[in-house]
Amino acid sequence: MRQKKPRLIVTFETTAMALKMEKICHAAGAPGRLIPVPREITAGCGMAWMAEPEELEQLQAVMRAGNVTPQGIHVLEGKSNGNSV
């Protein structure tokens, strides 16, 4: 059985903001990808950015530089409800 690893989830209020995150992350070579929001989290637009938790600082710097405002930043631990950062 595959063990679930913690994952960093960044949520957005609008689809436009989620797509902007994708664009700036790809341009900056930042890690992660767009996913549907996990059901453990409630978010505005239904899209989220997923990456490894240790990549938080890099993603925050990219978001600041690209003027991207997240709705929330969460770390999901397998099947738990997750923790907000």
N, CA, C and O atoms as CSV, one atom per row, in Angstrom:
chain,resi,resn,atom,element,x,y,z
A,1,MET,N,N,0.836,-1.184,0.000
A,1,MET,CA,C,0.000,0.000,0.000
A,1,MET,C,C,0.883,1.251,0.000
A,1,MET,O,O,1.874,1.327,0.726
A,2,ARG,N,N,0.513,2.201,-0.807
A,2,ARG,CA,C,1.271,3.444,-0.924
A,2,ARG,C,C,0.995,4.345,0.271
A,2,ARG,O,O,-0.158,4.584,0.629
A,3,GLN,N,N,2.069,4.845,0.887
A,3,GLN,CA,C,1.915,5.738,2.021
A,3,GLN,C,C,1.703,7.166,1.519
A,3,GLN,O,O,2.418,7.631,0.632
A,4,LYS,N,N,0.723,7.853,2.088
A,4,LYS,CA,C,0.454,9.227,1.662
A,4,LYS,C,C,1.421,10.177,2.344
A,4,LYS,O,O,1.662,10.093,3.548
A,5,LYS,N,N,1.973,11.091,1.536
A,5,LYS,CA,C,2.902,12.082,2.049
A,5,LYS,C,C,2.152,13.389,2.265
A,5,LYS,O,O,1.141,13.647,1.611
A,6,PRO,N,N,2.654,14.221,3.194
A,6,PRO,CA,C,2.047,15.545,3.362
A,6,PRO,C,C,2.176,16.340,2.063
A,6,PRO,O,O,3.144,16.187,1.319
A,7,ARG,N,N,1.189,17.185,1.806
A,7,ARG,CA,C,1.253,18.035,0.621
A,7,ARG,C,C,0.770,19.434,0.955
A,7,ARG,O,O,-0.141,19.627,1.761
A,8,LEU,N,N,1.394,20.387,0.325
A,8,LEU,CA,C,1.059,21.792,0.491
A,8,LEU,C,C,-0.022,22.137,-0.519
A,8,LEU,O,O,0.127,21.855,-1.708
A,9,ILE,N,N,-1.105,22.742,-0.059
A,9,ILE,CA,C,-2.216,23.118,-0.921
A,9,ILE,C,C,-2.458,24.619,-0.779
A,9,ILE,O,O,-2.700,25.113,0.322
A,10,VAL,N,N,-2.392,25.336,-1.889
A,10,VAL,CA,C,-2.661,26.778,-1.910
A,10,VAL,C,C,-3.985,26.962,-2.644
A,10,VAL,O,O,-4.123,26.548,-3.795
A,11,THR,N,N,-4.960,27.584,-1.978
A,11,THR,CA,C,-6.278,27.788,-2.579
A,11,THR,C,C,-6.459,29.252,-2.992
A,11,THR,O,O,-5.747,30.142,-2.526
A,12,PHE,N,N,-7.429,29.470,-3.876
A,12,PHE,CA,C,-7.666,30.801,-4.447
A,12,PHE,C,C,-9.157,31.102,-4.474
A,12,PHE,O,O,-9.980,30.191,-4.565
A,13,GLU,N,N,-9.501,32.385,-4.395
A,13,GLU,CA,C,-10.903,32.796,-4.452
A,13,GLU,C,C,-11.455,32.748,-5.869
A,13,GLU,O,O,-12.649,32.524,-6.065
A,14,THR,N,N,-10.586,32.959,-6.862
A,14,THR,CA,C,-11.056,33.004,-8.245
A,14,THR,C,C,-10.215,32.095,-9.140
A,14,THR,O,O,-9.048,31.820,-8.860
A,15,THR,N,N,-10.834,31.644,-10.210
A,15,THR,CA,C,-10.117,30.838,-11.200
A,15,THR,C,C,-9.014,31.661,-11.854
A,15,THR,O,O,-7.947,31.130,-12.162
A,16,ALA,N,N,-9.257,32.936,-12.066
A,16,ALA,CA,C,-8.249,33.811,-12.673
A,16,ALA,C,C,-6.978,33.848,-11.823
A,16,ALA,O,O,-5.871,33.841,-12.362
A,17,MET,N,N,-7.133,33.889,-10.491
A,17,MET,CA,C,-5.972,33.930,-9.607
A,17,MET,C,C,-5.235,32.586,-9.639
A,17,MET,O,O,-4.005,32.558,-9.595
A,18,ALA,N,N,-5.970,31.481,-9.715
A,18,ALA,CA,C,-5.344,30.158,-9.802
A,18,ALA,C,C,-4.548,30.029,-11.100
A,18,ALA,O,O,-3.434,29.507,-11.094
A,19,LEU,N,N,-5.108,30.498,-12.199
A,19,LEU,CA,C,-4.414,30.434,-13.488
A,19,LEU,C,C,-3.199,31.365,-13.522
A,19,LEU,O,O,-2.188,31.055,-14.150
A,20,LYS,N,N,-3.309,32.508,-12.839
A,20,LYS,CA,C,-2.163,33.414,-12.734
A,20,LYS,C,C,-1.042,32.733,-11.953
A,20,LYS,O,O,0.130,32.858,-12.309
A,21,MET,N,N,-1.401,32.008,-10.881
A,21,MET,CA,C,-0.409,31.266,-10.100
A,21,MET,C,C,0.314,30.254,-10.990
A,21,MET,O,O,1.538,30.133,-10.941
A,22,GLU,N,N,-0.453,29.532,-11.800
A,22,GLU,CA,C,0.148,28.551,-12.703
A,22,GLU,C,C,1.133,29.234,-13.660
A,22,GLU,O,O,2.238,28.739,-13.880
A,23,LYS,N,N,0.726,30.356,-14.217
A,23,LYS,CA,C,1.556,31.070,-15.184
A,23,LYS,C,C,2.855,31.560,-14.548
A,23,LYS,O,O,3.929,31.371,-15.119
A,24,ILE,N,N,2.772,32.185,-13.376
A,24,ILE,CA,C,3.987,32.730,-12.759
A,24,ILE,C,C,4.894,31.623,-12.228
A,24,ILE,O,O,6.116,31.765,-12.248
A,25,CYS,N,N,4.319,30.538,-11.760
A,25,CYS,CA,C,5.143,29.423,-11.267
A,25,CYS,C,C,5.900,28.766,-12.416
A,25,CYS,O,O,7.081,28.445,-12.281
A,26,HIS,N,N,5.233,28.568,-13.533
A,26,HIS,CA,C,5.912,27.981,-14.689
A,26,HIS,C,C,7.026,28.914,-15.185
A,26,HIS,O,O,8.116,28.457,-15.528
A,27,ALA,N,N,6.747,30.212,-15.218
A,27,ALA,CA,C,7.750,31.172,-15.672
A,27,ALA,C,C,8.958,31.220,-14.736
A,27,ALA,O,O,10.090,31.409,-15.182
A,28,ALA,N,N,8.708,31.048,-13.431
A,28,ALA,CA,C,9.785,31.112,-12.440
A,28,ALA,C,C,10.452,29.756,-12.204
A,28,ALA,O,O,11.448,29.666,-11.486
A,29,GLY,N,N,9.904,28.716,-12.804
A,29,GLY,CA,C,10.441,27.382,-12.572
A,29,GLY,C,C,10.111,26.854,-11.184
A,29,GLY,O,O,10.805,25.980,-10.663
A,30,ALA,N,N,9.053,27.385,-10.588
A,30,ALA,CA,C,8.639,26.971,-9.239
A,30,ALA,C,C,7.921,25.626,-9.297
A,30,ALA,O,O,7.269,25.307,-10.291
A,31,PRO,N,N,8.042,24.847,-8.236
A,31,PRO,CA,C,7.452,23.509,-8.215
A,31,PRO,C,C,5.950,23.522,-8.002
A,31,PRO,O,O,5.391,24.477,-7.464
A,32,GLY,N,N,5.304,22.440,-8.436
A,32,GLY,CA,C,3.884,22.250,-8.168
A,32,GLY,C,C,3.051,22.193,-9.429
A,32,GLY,O,O,3.554,22.273,-10.550
A,33,ARG,N,N,1.726,22.048,-9.197
A,33,ARG,CA,C,0.792,21.985,-10.325
A,33,ARG,C,C,-0.613,22.308,-9.831
A,33,ARG,O,O,-0.904,22.206,-8.639
A,34,LEU,N,N,-1.479,22.699,-10.764
A,34,LEU,CA,C,-2.879,22.953,-10.442
A,34,LEU,C,C,-3.616,21.635,-10.282
A,34,LEU,O,O,-3.405,20.693,-11.046
A,35,ILE,N,N,-4.489,21.581,-9.275
A,35,ILE,CA,C,-5.321,20.406,-9.028
A,35,ILE,C,C,-6.708,20.870,-8.622
A,35,ILE,O,O,-6.879,22.035,-8.264
A,36,PRO,N,N,-7.707,19.989,-8.666
A,36,PRO,CA,C,-8.989,20.325,-8.046
A,36,PRO,C,C,-8.782,20.419,-6.532
A,36,PRO,O,O,-7.972,19.680,-5.971
A,37,VAL,N,N,-9.498,21.309,-5.881
A,37,VAL,CA,C,-9.358,21.458,-4.428
A,37,VAL,C,C,-9.743,20.141,-3.754
A,37,VAL,O,O,-10.815,19.603,-4.032
A,38,PRO,N,N,-8.888,19.614,-2.874
A,38,PRO,CA,C,-9.239,18.395,-2.150
A,38,PRO,C,C,-10.504,18.605,-1.316
A,38,PRO,O,O,-10.754,19.709,-0.834
A,39,ARG,N,N,-11.282,17.572,-1.150
A,39,ARG,CA,C,-12.565,17.730,-0.444
A,39,ARG,C,C,-12.402,18.083,1.023
A,39,ARG,O,O,-13.362,18.516,1.661
A,40,GLU,N,N,-11.193,17.906,1.579
A,40,GLU,CA,C,-10.948,18.279,2.971
A,40,GLU,C,C,-10.913,19.791,3.170
A,40,GLU,O,O,-10.976,20.278,4.299
A,41,ILE,N,N,-10.813,20.524,2.070
A,41,ILE,CA,C,-10.683,21.987,2.123
A,41,ILE,C,C,-11.845,22.621,1.373
A,41,ILE,O,O,-12.282,22.110,0.342
A,42,THR,N,N,-12.340,23.728,1.893
A,42,THR,CA,C,-13.356,24.508,1.192
A,42,THR,C,C,-12.664,25.728,0.600
A,42,THR,O,O,-11.972,26.455,1.312
A,43,ALA,N,N,-12.846,25.954,-0.691
A,43,ALA,CA,C,-12.219,27.106,-1.342
A,43,ALA,C,C,-13.143,27.663,-2.407
A,43,ALA,O,O,-14.014,26.967,-2.928
A,44,GLY,N,N,-12.933,28.935,-2.719
A,44,GLY,CA,C,-13.791,29.664,-3.620
A,44,GLY,C,C,-13.925,29.126,-5.028
A,44,GLY,O,O,-15.045,28.929,-5.500
A,45,CYS,N,N,-12.820,28.881,-5.715
A,45,CYS,CA,C,-12.930,28.604,-7.146
A,45,CYS,C,C,-12.857,27.127,-7.512
A,45,CYS,O,O,-13.155,26.770,-8.652
A,46,GLY,N,N,-12.477,26.271,-6.596
A,46,GLY,CA,C,-12.396,24.850,-6.903
A,46,GLY,C,C,-11.065,24.400,-7.464
A,46,GLY,O,O,-10.887,23.218,-7.756
A,47,MET,N,N,-10.110,25.336,-7.624
A,47,MET,CA,C,-8.776,24.986,-8.107
A,47,MET,C,C,-7.757,25.343,-7.031
A,47,MET,O,O,-7.943,26.298,-6.277
A,48,ALA,N,N,-6.673,24.561,-6.968
A,48,ALA,CA,C,-5.629,24.796,-5.969
A,48,ALA,C,C,-4.273,24.462,-6.576
A,48,ALA,O,O,-4.179,23.752,-7.577
A,49,TRP,N,N,-3.222,24.992,-5.945
A,49,TRP,CA,C,-1.849,24.678,-6.337
A,49,TRP,C,C,-1.313,23.677,-5.326
A,49,TRP,O,O,-1.404,23.901,-4.119
A,50,MET,N,N,-0.756,22.573,-5.812
A,50,MET,CA,C,-0.209,21.553,-4.925
A,50,MET,C,C,1.298,21.466,-5.112
A,50,MET,O,O,1.801,21.469,-6.236
A,51,ALA,N,N,2.011,21.388,-3.988
A,51,ALA,CA,C,3.471,21.237,-4.003
A,51,ALA,C,C,3.884,20.518,-2.724
A,51,ALA,O,O,3.038,20.152,-1.908
A,52,GLU,N,N,5.167,20.322,-2.560
A,52,GLU,CA,C,5.710,19.719,-1.341
A,52,GLU,C,C,5.743,20.790,-0.244
A,52,GLU,O,O,6.029,21.950,-0.540
A,53,PRO,N,N,5.456,20.429,1.021
A,53,PRO,CA,C,5.449,21.419,2.105
A,53,PRO,C,C,6.762,22.199,2.249
A,53,PRO,O,O,6.746,23.373,2.616
A,54,GLU,N,N,7.888,21.555,1.964
A,54,GLU,CA,C,9.176,22.250,2.109
A,54,GLU,C,C,9.395,23.322,1.038
A,54,GLU,O,O,10.379,24.059,1.103
A,55,GLU,N,N,8.515,23.420,0.074
A,55,GLU,CA,C,8.632,24.420,-0.985
A,55,GLU,C,C,7.821,25.688,-0.685
A,55,GLU,O,O,7.698,26.566,-1.538
A,56,LEU,N,N,7.275,25.776,0.520
A,56,LEU,CA,C,6.416,26.904,0.901
A,56,LEU,C,C,7.104,28.257,0.726
A,56,LEU,O,O,6.533,29.160,0.116
A,57,GLU,N,N,8.326,28.411,1.253
A,57,GLU,CA,C,9.001,29.708,1.181
A,57,GLU,C,C,9.224,30.150,-0.261
A,57,GLU,O,O,9.024,31.317,-0.596
A,58,GLN,N,N,9.636,29.219,-1.107
A,58,GLN,CA,C,9.856,29.550,-2.520
A,58,GLN,C,C,8.544,29.990,-3.176
A,58,GLN,O,O,8.518,30.967,-3.924
A,59,LEU,N,N,7.460,29.269,-2.894
A,59,LEU,CA,C,6.165,29.630,-3.492
A,59,LEU,C,C,5.666,30.969,-2.971
A,59,LEU,O,O,5.089,31.747,-3.730
A,60,GLN,N,N,5.877,31.251,-1.686
A,60,GLN,CA,C,5.458,32.542,-1.148
A,60,GLN,C,C,6.217,33.684,-1.826
A,60,GLN,O,O,5.639,34.735,-2.105
A,61,ALA,N,N,7.505,33.481,-2.089
A,61,ALA,CA,C,8.291,34.511,-2.774
A,61,ALA,C,C,7.783,34.725,-4.194
A,61,ALA,O,O,7.690,35.861,-4.657
A,62,VAL,N,N,7.455,33.642,-4.883
A,62,VAL,CA,C,6.928,33.741,-6.247
A,62,VAL,C,C,5.570,34.450,-6.234
A,62,VAL,O,O,5.298,35.283,-7.099
A,63,MET,N,N,4.719,34.125,-5.258
A,63,MET,CA,C,3.403,34.779,-5.171
A,63,MET,C,C,3.548,36.268,-4.898
A,63,MET,O,O,2.841,37.079,-5.495
A,64,ARG,N,N,4.464,36.637,-3.993
A,64,ARG,CA,C,4.689,38.064,-3.721
A,64,ARG,C,C,5.160,38.783,-4.974
A,64,ARG,O,O,4.650,39.852,-5.311
A,65,ALA,N,N,6.132,38.200,-5.662
A,65,ALA,CA,C,6.685,38.827,-6.868
A,65,ALA,C,C,5.643,38.935,-7.978
A,65,ALA,O,O,5.651,39.899,-8.744
A,66,GLY,N,N,4.748,37.956,-8.069
A,66,GLY,CA,C,3.744,37.942,-9.125
A,66,GLY,C,C,2.416,38.549,-8.730
A,66,GLY,O,O,1.458,38.524,-9.503
A,67,ASN,N,N,2.358,39.104,-7.508
A,67,ASN,CA,C,1.130,39.734,-7.011
A,67,ASN,C,C,-0.055,38.762,-7.018
A,67,ASN,O,O,-1.155,39.113,-7.443
A,68,VAL,N,N,0.186,37.542,-6.543
A,68,VAL,CA,C,-0.860,36.525,-6.420
A,68,VAL,C,C,-1.266,36.443,-4.956
A,68,VAL,O,O,-0.419,36.284,-4.078
A,69,THR,N,N,-2.569,36.552,-4.696
A,69,THR,CA,C,-3.081,36.489,-3.338
A,69,THR,C,C,-3.809,35.170,-3.129
A,69,THR,O,O,-4.839,34.925,-3.757
A,70,PRO,N,N,-3.278,34.309,-2.245
A,70,PRO,CA,C,-3.967,33.048,-1.988
A,70,PRO,C,C,-5.148,33.254,-1.052
A,70,PRO,O,O,-5.157,34.179,-0.241
A,71,GLN,N,N,-6.128,32.393,-1.171
A,71,GLN,CA,C,-7.243,32.399,-0.214
A,71,GLN,C,C,-6.793,31.712,1.066
A,71,GLN,O,O,-7.139,32.139,2.167
A,72,GLY,N,N,-6.014,30.637,0.909
A,72,GLY,CA,C,-5.513,29.912,2.062
A,72,GLY,C,C,-4.333,29.046,1.674
A,72,GLY,O,O,-4.155,28.686,0.511
A,73,ILE,N,N,-3.525,28.719,2.682
A,73,ILE,CA,C,-2.392,27.814,2.494
A,73,ILE,C,C,-2.531,26.722,3.540
A,73,ILE,O,O,-2.621,27.003,4.735
A,74,HIS,N,N,-2.549,25.475,3.088
A,74,HIS,CA,C,-2.812,24.336,3.962
A,74,HIS,C,C,-1.772,23.245,3.744
A,74,HIS,O,O,-1.202,23.119,2.660
A,75,VAL,N,N,-1.533,22.456,4.793
A,75,VAL,CA,C,-0.728,21.251,4.666
A,75,VAL,C,C,-1.641,20.089,5.013
A,75,VAL,O,O,-2.146,19.995,6.132
A,76,LEU,N,N,-1.849,19.204,4.047
A,76,LEU,CA,C,-2.680,18.024,4.270
A,76,LEU,C,C,-1.784,16.848,4.604
A,76,LEU,O,O,-0.822,16.559,3.893
A,77,GLU,N,N,-2.108,16.185,5.677
A,77,GLU,CA,C,-1.352,15.022,6.146
A,77,GLU,C,C,-2.146,13.767,5.834
A,77,GLU,O,O,-2.890,13.289,6.689
A,78,GLY,N,N,-2.011,13.227,4.648
A,78,GLY,CA,C,-2.744,12.013,4.305
A,78,GLY,C,C,-4.235,12.230,4.375
A,78,GLY,O,O,-4.773,13.038,3.618
A,79,LYS,N,N,-4.930,11.522,5.278
A,79,LYS,CA,C,-6.385,11.616,5.347
A,79,LYS,C,C,-6.886,12.564,6.432
A,79,LYS,O,O,-8.087,12.599,6.701
A,80,SER,N,N,-6.003,13.329,7.060
A,80,SER,CA,C,-6.460,14.248,8.108
A,80,SER,C,C,-7.130,15.460,7.492
A,80,SER,O,O,-7.147,15.614,6.271
A,81,ASN,N,N,-7.679,16.316,8.332
A,81,ASN,CA,C,-8.320,17.531,7.866
A,81,ASN,C,C,-7.331,18.599,7.446
A,81,ASN,O,O,-7.714,19.588,6.822
A,82,GLY,N,N,-6.072,18.410,7.779
A,82,GLY,CA,C,-5.052,19.364,7.352
A,82,GLY,C,C,-4.877,20.494,8.340
A,82,GLY,O,O,-5.681,20.673,9.255
A,83,ASN,N,N,-3.832,21.244,8.145
A,83,ASN,CA,C,-3.507,22.379,8.992
A,83,ASN,C,C,-3.314,23.593,8.113
A,83,ASN,O,O,-2.697,23.504,7.051
A,84,SER,N,N,-3.833,24.725,8.543
A,84,SER,CA,C,-3.605,25.967,7.801
A,84,SER,C,C,-2.259,26.534,8.206
A,84,SER,O,O,-1.833,26.431,9.356
A,85,VAL,N,N,-1.593,27.143,7.214
A,85,VAL,CA,C,-0.280,27.750,7.470
A,85,VAL,C,C,-0.463,29.238,7.591
A,85,VAL,O,O,0.507,29.964,7.807
